[in-house]
Amino acid sequence: EDNSPGIYYTYSYDGNTWSDPGLFKPVQVPGINSIKIIRDSEDMLHIVWQRPQPKALYYTQMDSALNITVDSVRIADNPANGSFQGIYLTVDRKNRLHVMWHDGDHNTLPTDCFYSRSTDHGMTWSAPQILSDFDDKASAFPRGQFNAYGGDSLVIAWRNFRTNYSTDKEIWDIQMVTSTDGGQSWSAVKTINQNDNFQGDPDVVIDPWGRIHMIYHRYPMVDSYNQMRIVYGYSDDLGATWLPSSTFNNIVSLDARSELAEGSHYQISTGALWTFWKDESEKGSGGGYDIMAAYSTDRGETWSSPEYVTELDSNVVGFKAVLVLEDGTIGINYEVPNYPTTGEQRVLYKERTPVITGWAESLHSLPETFELKQNFPNPFNPSTTIAFTLKTSAQVRLSVFDINGRPVARLLNERKKAGHYSLLWHAVNHLGEHLSAGIYFLHINVDDKYRASRKMILLP
């Protein structure tokens, strides 16, 4: 919200310069809030928002030019517990839309988790399904990030309040449900790693091969203030078992106060799994909150050393949203309530350069006499076509290597004729059905003088 009531947006093509704020108004209704927005593989923007009076959850679609193409489709209304909160939106590799939320204030009882999906680009939505047990408990913040996954085995997790009757204290558990039909139906509720710690606000990511990555914060009962940590585990069997520890003892954060893991994504282009959280290590000494991040390039087997996204001293940084770009760049926007020191709340944006895994991609070393057409499709399964044209005849070699630099296919090694651009394309097909899904590199050699590589992604 700005000085004038309403929700505003701004856009950028390079992350450095931004447009003047524009008012988001799919329909002329007051009190729009709780906006969630994502972009799909076809460059369409999907927005979910709620209207407080009458209470309803809506969907709006915009194209890449920010024109509204689907206006105000109602997803749900008349919340049983009074409000739509904890709204989360994701799109999978089949461009199915999934929205989840909890109904009610999680600080009071009861609240319940709900889900709806659209299989026709937001035109229609399934009837809301309750995910959590319909009881007097507070189930809140359901999460499931499917941006890298195109299968039908899905998982959504949330935190659930439970009373420890021996101590008469409320504690938190992580609960989850699974679906094997793309969200059409969901399993009974399962509790993960139940114990007497505060375990909350899980982030769930499914990677291209169906591995479930679970990240959440843990507050040990013995010292919940100082021992807040971000923990991680993964499952290859829809949550039946968890590694590397069934009790989620794998700590991703620093040995410092850390909580609220959010914005976790798997990047197909780099093979990097990212997670972000709020670091409160300075709070006890009068300092502020910062955002930290860590990533894994081996599907959660090992994690990088945590790095600061923000370092704003005594400011309290509010974590907002994460964007993953096709080239591996991470973009994040966040709010600071006293920036620079004027007491004004501002929304800021930062980018992080891609994580380089294996070979680096480059095309700048190719001669002007050689033009490569983007291999299409990319990502692909099972095949992709590499097309190029030449101004002058040349010896061209095309080979495919895996991410560790090992050759997996020799596609071409011969002299090709010249042709006018776009009139004579040489096309070579690469069939990947015998290869494991993952990241590969097309290696291009022209006359043994010029070499370059192009990243290719083979989906499962």
Steps between C-alpha positions, in 0.01 A plus 500: 500500500615854422371842610181440304307189613548195285752247373773627266746326271813597312700312236852483364668337201849506651455522878672840510238740371136472605178648369289747693259317733170403341176422681391138481126506437358194327156624607398812687481345845629647827739332738689264267782335696711185547624509140702202378649498149695248293617468139462182294711354218290685242579839657150545640447655842262334745367699795295388798349762731229532759216741544413564866137602447324289393771252588625310196819370337550600135728424205618742229731436201724749318715456191865607471387850399297521823166489323228325701397189307290321764315727740392413852408133503373403843688209660331489842271705722333500844800379705374288788747649748470859387790575261735378227859505626839343423417499127754318281498458121712278274497376140645167387675401176164405347379856572247375751432760769490406868389734778494419871407701809384476858159615609503710816749677728780258593538672839153381596316171466404346271666544160503252214702457179330497159598441136366569151647449152441604141588287198381751237727801564284647773169508316337260747601372843422184693281519808715576808620184675587491867850356551536505879293304749176684568544545874559775755873528428681787327634370167674777307735602216463216249784489246590304188729636225459311171667738250763242392273194497271361231377181665187415696645404842463814712556590865368789709614557859405743779548557869247370753457605861481218751469497878760307699277374777791413732611864505169661393691704239422550135766377257519479122520198273554472125214330318462411133275343239587341167330471163577256219260652247632854467288645782163354406488311831711498817603241757426494871711729717842371610711652779876522434761459775263563790680613816483769766684767304334791325517402131340745264438672169636234262611575144451207262662473156465215247790475255475373137555137609231505768727534803325685783711761679374613841643807678360639825598675821545319830483651849621253765275506805802531733612833349264607224631858493870436438485164324282590200645323195406418140494123439469292183412155375407332172282206400489288185187306604233767557599559860505138620869539597727802536874547449770580606326485840153372581495750789605796280827569680666637185542873574527731197528834684783645705532423869284801574135600542337407168136454409230534233641311200326636193537544125665162440534407130670244279663653189488271201755712312775459760392197700511714815258465791466829689351590837477829691428587860499780755818534707441649844848462645523874570159532665622424849756784485251754372569433133261419220402209279672404176426252223737209444519236228662165424495273198568140403625386157466127570127479581541557872789264573723793601436872555702815445614721785217742582537845347341833587246639257467819705722666760309802622623530859214590732228492235240228514482351151167356391532205264265528205560294184759311292524482121708241314601599147578266212872576501532410868480853641322533834291813553354589837290793618454591865377787714684715753290712738762769566688564177735667480437658845188703436248263649350430159430144393657406168500193277849415365625255238828308468642239264748221551712371212441140389658207676745350249491122491722297270571668169428865438269586213635736234425598143708816466800312357320386184593676175261742328482255209322247724150554636352253749127473523381417853472125534131428526329399709715575806430360758426184300381142531585284317662696217613845393616643168815711458492726194767734361591685184832617350608801296804305382549125491665356811586181682247468781513260792210466743536290814301462821662482844354443845537751781828340609656542154464140386400444133163333449431552127677601175238664278698640207852517359503614137538796271175685436411732212439871531155647446316825534383555855164338572498335154733209559479358847692189593304297756622220727278302736614399848310211661533485878276207589798288607637773731410589855302820546720797585716776359716443190711723277510515122863561403551685169830497308539699175815442289691403817534872572178593673338319789188567701238315703125514540317366804233236437258362759359151475180459701391170654 
